[in-house]
Amino acid sequence: MTITDEAREFIEKMMKEAGVFTLRIEYAGAGCCGPSYQLSLEKPQENDAVSLVNEVEVAVDPQVADQVSGLTLGYIQDEQGAGLTMSGGSSCC
């Protein structure tokens, strides 16, 4: 998994505002192209794999641990707003 510098800055700002210092990636259901992911700021769950990615503590739900290894979290800001983007990972789409 990769977190761009711009995404790291955005995540760190959100963490500071929320008072939580772990980004958690969890399973959010499946579709025709594989699992869907949900990002949240919360403490790691008991079976999560926890690692440091570009200075961000990331906890990964074991159900999606294999699929997120190729993910890249980026940051985008345009006329619609700002937020994280997710690309790569396991998908048939």
Biopython code that builds the backbone (N, CA, C, O; Angstrom):
import numpy as np
from Bio.PDB.StructureBuilder import StructureBuilder

atoms = [
    (1, "MET", "N", (0.840, -1.175, 0.000)),
    (1, "MET", "CA", (0.000, 0.000, 0.000)),
    (1, "MET", "C", (0.886, 1.239, 0.000)),
    (1, "MET", "O", (1.960, 1.265, 0.599)),
    (2, "THR", "N", (0.398, 2.264, -0.693)),
    (2, "THR", "CA", (1.112, 3.524, -0.774)),
    (2, "THR", "C", (0.180, 4.661, -0.372)),
    (2, "THR", "O", (-1.000, 4.653, -0.722)),
    (3, "ILE", "N", (0.698, 5.623, 0.351)),
    (3, "ILE", "CA", (-0.030, 6.849, 0.667)),
    (3, "ILE", "C", (0.826, 8.001, 0.152)),
    (3, "ILE", "O", (1.968, 8.166, 0.580)),
    (4, "THR", "N", (0.279, 8.800, -0.766)),
    (4, "THR", "CA", (1.038, 9.925, -1.302)),
    (4, "THR", "C", (1.251, 10.971, -0.208)),
    (4, "THR", "O", (0.549, 10.976, 0.803)),
    (5, "ASP", "N", (2.221, 11.850, -0.420)),
    (5, "ASP", "CA", (2.491, 12.904, 0.558)),
    (5, "ASP", "C", (1.286, 13.819, 0.745)),
    (5, "ASP", "O", (0.988, 14.234, 1.865)),
    (6, "GLU", "N", (0.587, 14.137, -0.355)),
    (6, "GLU", "CA", (-0.595, 14.997, -0.262)),
    (6, "GLU", "C", (-1.706, 14.320, 0.535)),
    (6, "GLU", "O", (-2.383, 14.960, 1.340)),
    (7, "ALA", "N", (-1.888, 13.016, 0.303)),
    (7, "ALA", "CA", (-2.898, 12.261, 1.063)),
    (7, "ALA", "C", (-2.513, 12.197, 2.539)),
    (7, "ALA", "O", (-3.370, 12.330, 3.412)),
    (8, "ARG", "N", (-1.215, 11.991, 2.819)),
    (8, "ARG", "CA", (-0.754, 11.945, 4.208)),
    (8, "ARG", "C", (-1.081, 13.248, 4.938)),
    (8, "ARG", "O", (-1.556, 13.220, 6.074)),
    (9, "GLU", "N", (-0.833, 14.372, 4.300)),
    (9, "GLU", "CA", (-1.126, 15.665, 4.926)),
    (9, "GLU", "C", (-2.619, 15.801, 5.221)),
    (9, "GLU", "O", (-3.001, 16.277, 6.290)),
    (10, "PHE", "N", (-3.463, 15.384, 4.274)),
    (10, "PHE", "CA", (-4.909, 15.441, 4.460)),
    (10, "PHE", "C", (-5.348, 14.525, 5.605)),
    (10, "PHE", "O", (-6.147, 14.919, 6.454)),
    (11, "ILE", "N", (-4.817, 13.296, 5.619)),
    (11, "ILE", "CA", (-5.168, 12.324, 6.662)),
    (11, "ILE", "C", (-4.723, 12.827, 8.031)),
    (11, "ILE", "O", (-5.474, 12.733, 9.002)),
    (12, "GLU", "N", (-3.507, 13.359, 8.115)),
    (12, "GLU", "CA", (-3.017, 13.872, 9.396)),
    (12, "GLU", "C", (-3.896, 15.007, 9.915)),
    (12, "GLU", "O", (-4.154, 15.082, 11.116)),
    (13, "LYS", "N", (-4.356, 15.881, 9.041)),
    (13, "LYS", "CA", (-5.255, 16.970, 9.443)),
    (13, "LYS", "C", (-6.572, 16.400, 9.987)),
    (13, "LYS", "O", (-7.065, 16.852, 11.020)),
    (14, "MET", "N", (-7.135, 15.413, 9.292)),
    (14, "MET", "CA", (-8.400, 14.810, 9.737)),
    (14, "MET", "C", (-8.207, 14.088, 11.076)),
    (14, "MET", "O", (-9.076, 14.145, 11.946)),
    (15, "MET", "N", (-7.069, 13.411, 11.236)),
    (15, "MET", "CA", (-6.785, 12.704, 12.486)),
    (15, "MET", "C", (-6.699, 13.678, 13.653)),
    (15, "MET", "O", (-7.251, 13.431, 14.725)),
    (16, "LYS", "N", (-6.008, 14.777, 13.433)),
    (16, "LYS", "CA", (-5.858, 15.776, 14.491)),
    (16, "LYS", "C", (-7.225, 16.318, 14.904)),
    (16, "LYS", "O", (-7.498, 16.479, 16.093)),
    (17, "GLU", "N", (-8.090, 16.600, 13.914)),
    (17, "GLU", "CA", (-9.439, 17.107, 14.203)),
    (17, "GLU", "C", (-10.276, 16.079, 14.947)),
    (17, "GLU", "O", (-11.059, 16.435, 15.828)),
    (18, "ALA", "N", (-10.115, 14.795, 14.595)),
    (18, "ALA", "CA", (-10.921, 13.727, 15.210)),
    (18, "ALA", "C", (-10.321, 13.216, 16.522)),
    (18, "ALA", "O", (-11.014, 12.570, 17.307)),
    (19, "GLY", "N", (-9.053, 13.498, 16.761)),
    (19, "GLY", "CA", (-8.402, 12.981, 17.965)),
    (19, "GLY", "C", (-8.139, 11.486, 17.894)),
    (19, "GLY", "O", (-7.997, 10.827, 18.924)),
    (20, "VAL", "N", (-8.073, 10.946, 16.675)),
    (20, "VAL", "CA", (-7.798, 9.529, 16.445)),
    (20, "VAL", "C", (-6.610, 9.465, 15.499)),
    (20, "VAL", "O", (-6.546, 10.221, 14.529)),
    (21, "PHE", "N", (-5.673, 8.571, 15.772)),
    (21, "PHE", "CA", (-4.437, 8.592, 15.003)),
    (21, "PHE", "C", (-4.140, 7.303, 14.264)),
    (21, "PHE", "O", (-2.981, 6.930, 14.081)),
    (22, "THR", "N", (-5.217, 6.611, 13.832)),
    (22, "THR", "CA", (-5.085, 5.420, 13.006)),
    (22, "THR", "C", (-6.111, 5.488, 11.883)),
    (22, "THR", "O", (-7.285, 5.777, 12.112)),
    (23, "LEU", "N", (-5.650, 5.217, 10.667)),
    (23, "LEU", "CA", (-6.538, 5.079, 9.516)),
    (23, "LEU", "C", (-6.848, 3.601, 9.389)),
    (23, "LEU", "O", (-5.934, 2.782, 9.293)),
    (24, "ARG", "N", (-8.131, 3.247, 9.386)),
    (24, "ARG", "CA", (-8.520, 1.836, 9.303)),
    (24, "ARG", "C", (-9.172, 1.569, 7.956)),
    (24, "ARG", "O", (-10.046, 2.316, 7.517)),
    (25, "ILE", "N", (-8.738, 0.499, 7.308)),
    (25, "ILE", "CA", (-9.317, 0.056, 6.042)),
    (25, "ILE", "C", (-10.032, -1.241, 6.332)),
    (25, "ILE", "O", (-9.435, -2.193, 6.834)),
    (26, "GLU", "N", (-11.320, -1.278, 6.013)),
    (26, "GLU", "CA", (-12.086, -2.479, 6.315)),
    (26, "GLU", "C", (-12.940, -2.912, 5.139)),
    (26, "GLU", "O", (-13.170, -2.153, 4.197)),
    (27, "TYR", "N", (-13.394, -4.125, 5.215)),
    (27, "TYR", "CA", (-14.269, -4.725, 4.215)),
    (27, "TYR", "C", (-15.634, -4.064, 4.279)),
    (27, "TYR", "O", (-16.209, -3.915, 5.357)),
    (28, "ALA", "N", (-16.159, -3.662, 3.109)),
    (28, "ALA", "CA", (-17.460, -3.002, 3.073)),
    (28, "ALA", "C", (-18.416, -3.678, 2.094)),
    (28, "ALA", "O", (-19.339, -3.040, 1.588)),
    (29, "GLY", "N", (-18.201, -4.947, 1.829)),
    (29, "GLY", "CA", (-19.075, -5.671, 0.921)),
    (29, "GLY", "C", (-18.337, -6.037, -0.353)),
    (29, "GLY", "O", (-17.187, -5.646, -0.556)),
    (30, "ALA", "N", (-19.017, -6.796, -1.214)),
    (30, "ALA", "CA", (-18.395, -7.249, -2.453)),
    (30, "ALA", "C", (-19.344, -7.020, -3.617)),
    (30, "ALA", "O", (-20.566, -7.009, -3.465)),
    (31, "GLY", "N", (-18.753, -6.842, -4.757)),
    (31, "GLY", "CA", (-19.510, -6.688, -5.994)),
    (31, "GLY", "C", (-18.874, -7.560, -7.054)),
    (31, "GLY", "O", (-18.106, -8.470, -6.743)),
    (32, "CYS", "N", (-19.193, -7.284, -8.305)),
    (32, "CYS", "CA", (-18.666, -8.100, -9.398)),
    (32, "CYS", "C", (-17.164, -7.936, -9.564)),
    (32, "CYS", "O", (-16.519, -8.794, -10.166)),
    (33, "CYS", "N", (-16.596, -6.867, -9.049)),
    (33, "CYS", "CA", (-15.165, -6.597, -9.218)),
    (33, "CYS", "C", (-14.371, -6.824, -7.935)),
    (33, "CYS", "O", (-13.251, -6.330, -7.809)),
    (34, "GLY", "N", (-14.923, -7.550, -7.002)),
    (34, "GLY", "CA", (-14.187, -7.830, -5.775)),
    (34, "GLY", "C", (-14.686, -7.009, -4.614)),
    (34, "GLY", "O", (-15.786, -6.457, -4.653)),
    (35, "PRO", "N", (-13.870, -6.930, -3.574)),
    (35, "PRO", "CA", (-14.315, -6.263, -2.347)),
    (35, "PRO", "C", (-14.372, -4.744, -2.481)),
    (35, "PRO", "O", (-13.649, -4.132, -3.267)),
    (36, "SER", "N", (-15.256, -4.171, -1.684)),
    (36, "SER", "CA", (-15.293, -2.720, -1.524)),
    (36, "SER", "C", (-14.648, -2.410, -0.185)),
    (36, "SER", "O", (-14.714, -3.206, 0.751)),
    (37, "TYR", "N", (-14.026, -1.244, -0.108)),
    (37, "TYR", "CA", (-13.312, -0.857, 1.098)),
    (37, "TYR", "C", (-13.972, 0.355, 1.738)),
    (37, "TYR", "O", (-14.586, 1.183, 1.065)),
    (38, "GLN", "N", (-13.831, 0.435, 3.030)),
    (38, "GLN", "CA", (-14.294, 1.602, 3.783)),
    (38, "GLN", "C", (-13.113, 2.126, 4.576)),
    (38, "GLN", "O", (-12.399, 1.367, 5.230)),
    (39, "LEU", "N", (-12.917, 3.439, 4.508)),
    (39, "LEU", "CA", (-11.861, 4.079, 5.290)),
    (39, "LEU", "C", (-12.495, 4.772, 6.473)),
    (39, "LEU", "O", (-13.542, 5.406, 6.338)),
    (40, "SER", "N", (-11.874, 4.656, 7.627)),
    (40, "SER", "CA", (-12.371, 5.344, 8.810)),
    (40, "SER", "C", (-11.193, 5.691, 9.714)),
    (40, "SER", "O", (-10.108, 5.121, 9.603)),
    (41, "LEU", "N", (-11.432, 6.620, 10.590)),
    (41, "LEU", "CA", (-10.451, 6.963, 11.614)),
    (41, "LEU", "C", (-10.932, 6.331, 12.902)),
    (41, "LEU", "O", (-11.878, 6.811, 13.528)),
    (42, "GLU", "N", (-10.276, 5.253, 13.292)),
    (42, "GLU", "CA", (-10.661, 4.549, 14.507)),
    (42, "GLU", "C", (-9.518, 3.664, 14.981)),
    (42, "GLU", "O", (-8.580, 3.384, 14.235)),
    (43, "LYS", "N", (-9.608, 3.237, 16.207)),
    (43, "LYS", "CA", (-8.580, 2.358, 16.765)),
    (43, "LYS", "C", (-8.589, 1.026, 16.026)),
    (43, "LYS", "O", (-9.635, 0.589, 15.546)),
    (44, "PRO", "N", (-7.429, 0.381, 15.932)),
    (44, "PRO", "CA", (-7.369, -0.937, 15.293)),
    (44, "PRO", "C", (-8.235, -1.954, 16.035)),
    (44, "PRO", "O", (-8.372, -1.901, 17.257)),
    (45, "GLN", "N", (-8.809, -2.868, 15.281)),
    (45, "GLN", "CA", (-9.546, -3.978, 15.855)),
    (45, "GLN", "C", (-8.544, -5.083, 16.206)),
    (45, "GLN", "O", (-7.392, -5.050, 15.774)),
    (46, "GLU", "N", (-8.991, -6.041, 16.980)),
    (46, "GLU", "CA", (-8.102, -7.071, 17.525)),
    (46, "GLU", "C", (-7.279, -7.807, 16.471)),
    (46, "GLU", "O", (-6.090, -8.036, 16.696)),
    (47, "ASN", "N", (-7.847, -8.181, 15.347)),
    (47, "ASN", "CA", (-7.138, -8.983, 14.351)),
    (47, "ASN", "C", (-6.558, -8.176, 13.195)),
    (47, "ASN", "O", (-6.036, -8.759, 12.244)),
    (48, "ASP", "N", (-6.636, -6.859, 13.254)),
    (48, "ASP", "CA", (-6.110, -6.019, 12.180)),
    (48, "ASP", "C", (-4.598, -6.142, 12.059)),
    (48, "ASP", "O", (-3.892, -6.350, 13.046)),
    (49, "ALA", "N", (-4.120, -6.008, 10.831)),
    (49, "ALA", "CA", (-2.683, -5.882, 10.584)),
    (49, "ALA", "C", (-2.371, -4.388, 10.651)),
    (49, "ALA", "O", (-2.962, -3.600, 9.913)),
    (50, "VAL", "N", (-1.463, -4.001, 11.514)),
    (50, "VAL", "CA", (-1.142, -2.594, 11.717)),
    (50, "VAL", "C", (0.274, -2.320, 11.209)),
    (50, "VAL", "O", (1.219, -3.041, 11.533)),
    (51, "SER", "N", (0.396, -1.262, 10.407)),
    (51, "SER", "CA", (1.715, -0.893, 9.899)),
    (51, "SER", "C", (1.789, 0.622, 9.744)),
    (51, "SER", "O", (0.783, 1.325, 9.832)),
    (52, "LEU", "N", (2.983, 1.092, 9.516)),
    (52, "LEU", "CA", (3.218, 2.510, 9.302)),
    (52, "LEU", "C", (3.487, 2.711, 7.812)),
    (52, "LEU", "O", (4.438, 2.153, 7.263)),
    (53, "VAL", "N", (2.634, 3.519, 7.160)),
    (53, "VAL", "CA", (2.771, 3.786, 5.729)),
    (53, "VAL", "C", (2.924, 5.291, 5.546)),
    (53, "VAL", "O", (1.997, 6.048, 5.836)),
    (54, "ASN", "N", (4.070, 5.723, 5.075)),
    (54, "ASN", "CA", (4.364, 7.147, 4.893)),
    (54, "ASN", "C", (4.014, 7.942, 6.149)),
    (54, "ASN", "O", (3.384, 8.998, 6.078)),
    (55, "GLU", "N", (4.429, 7.423, 7.282)),
    (55, "GLU", "CA", (4.239, 8.055, 8.593)),
    (55, "GLU", "C", (2.795, 8.039, 9.105)),
    (55, "GLU", "O", (2.484, 8.719, 10.083)),
    (56, "VAL", "N", (1.916, 7.277, 8.461)),
    (56, "VAL", "CA", (0.528, 7.151, 8.903)),
    (56, "VAL", "C", (0.325, 5.731, 9.426)),
    (56, "VAL", "O", (0.647, 4.762, 8.739)),
    (57, "GLU", "N", (-0.217, 5.607, 10.660)),
    (57, "GLU", "CA", (-0.542, 4.285, 11.175)),
    (57, "GLU", "C", (-1.800, 3.799, 10.461)),
    (57, "GLU", "O", (-2.838, 4.460, 10.477)),
    (58, "VAL", "N", (-1.682, 2.621, 9.831)),
    (58, "VAL", "CA", (-2.781, 2.044, 9.060)),
    (58, "VAL", "C", (-3.122, 0.680, 9.642)),
    (58, "VAL", "O", (-2.248, -0.170, 9.814)),
    (59, "ALA", "N", (-4.401, 0.480, 9.943)),
    (59, "ALA", "CA", (-4.903, -0.814, 10.405)),
    (59, "ALA", "C", (-5.761, -1.398, 9.285)),
    (59, "ALA", "O", (-6.638, -0.720, 8.748)),
    (60, "VAL", "N", (-5.505, -2.651, 8.938)),
    (60, "VAL", "CA", (-6.213, -3.280, 7.823)),
    (60, "VAL", "C", (-6.985, -4.491, 8.314)),
    (60, "VAL", "O", (-6.431, -5.387, 8.950)),
    (61, "ASP", "N", (-8.271, -4.501, 8.006)),
    (61, "ASP", "CA", (-9.159, -5.620, 8.291)),
    (61, "ASP", "C", (-8.581, -6.869, 7.607)),
    (61, "ASP", "O", (-8.230, -6.808, 6.429)),
    (62, "PRO", "N", (-8.476, -7.996, 8.322)),
    (62, "PRO", "CA", (-7.901, -9.201, 7.724)),
    (62, "PRO", "C", (-8.648, -9.686, 6.487)),
    (62, "PRO", "O", (-8.060, -10.372, 5.651)),
    (63, "GLN", "N", (-9.937, -9.344, 6.347)),
    (63, "GLN", "CA", (-10.702, -9.766, 5.171)),
    (63, "GLN", "C", (-10.183, -9.144, 3.884)),
    (63, "GLN", "O", (-10.401, -9.704, 2.810)),
    (64, "VAL", "N", (-9.507, -8.011, 3.955)),
    (64, "VAL", "CA", (-9.032, -7.334, 2.746)),
    (64, "VAL", "C", (-7.519, -7.127, 2.734)),
    (64, "VAL", "O", (-6.996, -6.428, 1.866)),
    (65, "ALA", "N", (-6.823, -7.720, 3.676)),
    (65, "ALA", "CA", (-5.378, -7.488, 3.794)),
    (65, "ALA", "C", (-4.639, -7.821, 2.501)),
    (65, "ALA", "O", (-3.758, -7.064, 2.093)),
    (66, "ASP", "N", (-4.971, -8.925, 1.853)),
    (66, "ASP", "CA", (-4.284, -9.302, 0.617)),
    (66, "ASP", "C", (-4.605, -8.352, -0.534)),
    (66, "ASP", "O", (-3.746, -8.089, -1.375)),
    (67, "GLN", "N", (-5.821, -7.839, -0.579)),
    (67, "GLN", "CA", (-6.247, -6.989, -1.689)),
    (67, "GLN", "C", (-5.703, -5.562, -1.627)),
    (67, "GLN", "O", (-5.570, -4.920, -2.668)),
    (68, "VAL", "N", (-5.387, -5.053, -0.448)),
    (68, "VAL", "CA", (-4.982, -3.643, -0.339)),
    (68, "VAL", "C", (-3.483, -3.427, -0.529)),
    (68, "VAL", "O", (-3.023, -2.284, -0.533)),
    (69, "SER", "N", (-2.729, -4.482, -0.685)),
    (69, "SER", "CA", (-1.280, -4.314, -0.805)),
    (69, "SER", "C", (-0.907, -3.442, -1.999)),
    (69, "SER", "O", (0.093, -2.727, -1.934)),
    (70, "GLY", "N", (-1.662, -3.475, -3.070)),
    (70, "GLY", "CA", (-1.358, -2.681, -4.254)),
    (70, "GLY", "C", (-2.099, -1.364, -4.332)),
    (70, "GLY", "O", (-2.013, -0.669, -5.344)),
    (71, "LEU", "N", (-2.830, -1.000, -3.278)),
    (71, "LEU", "CA", (-3.604, 0.242, -3.280)),
    (71, "LEU", "C", (-2.713, 1.465, -3.132)),
    (71, "LEU", "O", (-1.675, 1.427, -2.470)),
    (72, "THR", "N", (-3.144, 2.551, -3.764)),
    (72, "THR", "CA", (-2.526, 3.851, -3.557)),
    (72, "THR", "C", (-3.610, 4.814, -3.105)),
    (72, "THR", "O", (-4.621, 4.987, -3.786)),
    (73, "LEU", "N", (-3.397, 5.441, -1.954)),
    (73, "LEU", "CA", (-4.289, 6.505, -1.496)),
    (73, "LEU", "C", (-3.669, 7.819, -1.924)),
    (73, "LEU", "O", (-2.529, 8.134, -1.583)),
    (74, "GLY", "N", (-4.446, 8.579, -2.679)),
    (74, "GLY", "CA", (-4.015, 9.887, -3.137)),
    (74, "GLY", "C", (-4.962, 10.951, -2.625)),
    (74, "GLY", "O", (-5.877, 10.670, -1.851)),
    (75, "TYR", "N", (-4.735, 12.159, -3.060)),
    (75, "TYR", "CA", (-5.552, 13.301, -2.639)),
    (75, "TYR", "C", (-5.910, 14.096, -3.873)),
    (75, "TYR", "O", (-5.082, 14.282, -4.765)),
    (76, "ILE", "N", (-7.145, 14.565, -3.924)),
    (76, "ILE", "CA", (-7.595, 15.394, -5.030)),
    (76, "ILE", "C", (-8.371, 16.581, -4.477)),
    (76, "ILE", "O", (-9.108, 16.462, -3.498)),
    (77, "GLN", "N", (-8.192, 17.712, -5.115)),
    (77, "GLN", "CA", (-8.972, 18.901, -4.786)),
    (77, "GLN", "C", (-9.393, 19.537, -6.103)),
    (77, "GLN", "O", (-8.555, 19.885, -6.935)),
    (78, "ASP", "N", (-10.702, 19.684, -6.279)),
    (78, "ASP", "CA", (-11.229, 20.311, -7.483)),
    (78, "ASP", "C", (-12.468, 21.119, -7.129)),
    (78, "ASP", "O", (-12.739, 21.360, -5.952)),
    (79, "GLU", "N", (-13.217, 21.536, -8.136)),
    (79, "GLU", "CA", (-14.387, 22.379, -7.893)),
    (79, "GLU", "C", (-15.483, 21.677, -7.081)),
    (79, "GLU", "O", (-16.356, 22.339, -6.520)),
    (80, "GLN", "N", (-15.441, 20.351, -7.016)),
    (80, "GLN", "CA", (-16.427, 19.595, -6.246)),
    (80, "GLN", "C", (-16.016, 19.408, -4.792)),
    (80, "GLN", "O", (-16.834, 18.990, -3.972)),
    (81, "GLY", "N", (-14.774, 19.708, -4.461)),
    (81, "GLY", "CA", (-14.307, 19.557, -3.091)),
    (81, "GLY", "C", (-12.963, 18.874, -3.042)),
    (81, "GLY", "O", (-12.244, 18.802, -4.038)),
    (82, "ALA", "N", (-12.636, 18.374, -1.868)),
    (82, "ALA", "CA", (-11.348, 17.727, -1.658)),
    (82, "ALA", "C", (-11.552, 16.410, -0.936)),
    (82, "ALA", "O", (-12.503, 16.251, -0.171)),
    (83, "GLY", "N", (-10.663, 15.474, -1.180)),
    (83, "GLY", "CA", (-10.757, 14.209, -0.485)),
    (83, "GLY", "C", (-9.743, 13.204, -0.990)),
    (83, "GLY", "O", (-8.897, 13.512, -1.830)),
    (84, "LEU", "N", (-9.844, 12.013, -0.466)),
    (84, "LEU", "CA", (-8.916, 10.929, -0.822)),
    (84, "LEU", "C", (-9.392, 10.196, -2.057)),
    (84, "LEU", "O", (-10.593, 10.078, -2.303)),
    (85, "THR", "N", (-8.447, 9.709, -2.824)),
    (85, "THR", "CA", (-8.733, 8.845, -3.958)),
    (85, "THR", "C", (-8.070, 7.500, -3.683)),
    (85, "THR", "O", (-7.076, 7.423, -2.960)),
    (86, "MET", "N", (-8.618, 6.463, -4.255)),
    (86, "MET", "CA", (-8.083, 5.123, -4.068)),
    (86, "MET", "C", (-7.910, 4.511, -5.457)),
    (86, "MET", "O", (-8.848, 4.489, -6.254)),
    (87, "SER", "N", (-6.714, 4.018, -5.739)),
    (87, "SER", "CA", (-6.482, 3.377, -7.030)),
    (87, "SER", "C", (-5.637, 2.134, -6.824)),
    (87, "SER", "O", (-4.976, 1.967, -5.798)),
    (88, "GLY", "N", (-5.674, 1.268, -7.825)),
    (88, "GLY", "CA", (-4.903, 0.028, -7.743)),
    (88, "GLY", "C", (-5.619, -1.016, -6.927)),
    (88, "GLY", "O", (-6.841, -0.962, -6.788)),
    (89, "GLY", "N", (-4.899, -1.948, -6.394)),
    (89, "GLY", "CA", (-5.498, -3.025, -5.616)),
    (89, "GLY", "C", (-6.049, -4.113, -6.511)),
    (89, "GLY", "O", (-5.889, -4.060, -7.730)),
    (90, "SER", "N", (-6.691, -5.088, -5.919)),
    (90, "SER", "CA", (-7.268, -6.206, -6.665)),
    (90, "SER", "C", (-8.647, -5.838, -7.155)),
    (90, "SER", "O", (-9.540, -5.528, -6.366)),
    (91, "SER", "N", (-8.812, -5.874, -8.456)),
    (91, "SER", "CA", (-10.096, -5.558, -9.062)),
    (91, "SER", "C", (-10.109, -6.065, -10.480)),
    (91, "SER", "O", (-9.073, -6.072, -11.144)),
    (92, "CYS", "N", (-11.260, -6.488, -10.958)),
    (92, "CYS", "CA", (-11.377, -6.915, -12.344)),
    (92, "CYS", "C", (-11.844, -5.760, -13.217)),
    (92, "CYS", "O", (-11.880, -5.888, -14.440)),
    (93, "CYS", "N", (-12.199, -4.643, -12.610)),
    (93, "CYS", "CA", (-12.738, -3.500, -13.379)),
    (93, "CYS", "C", (-11.648, -2.585, -13.877)),
    (93, "CYS", "O", (-11.934, -1.585, -14.536)),
]
sb = StructureBuilder()
sb.init_structure("model")
sb.init_model(0)
sb.init_chain("A")
sb.init_seg("    ")
for serial, (resi, resn, name, xyz) in enumerate(atoms, 1):
    if name == "N":
        sb.init_residue(resn, " ", resi, " ")
    sb.init_atom(name, np.array(xyz, "f"), 0.0, 1.0, " ", f" {name:<3s}", serial, name[0])
structure = sb.get_structure()
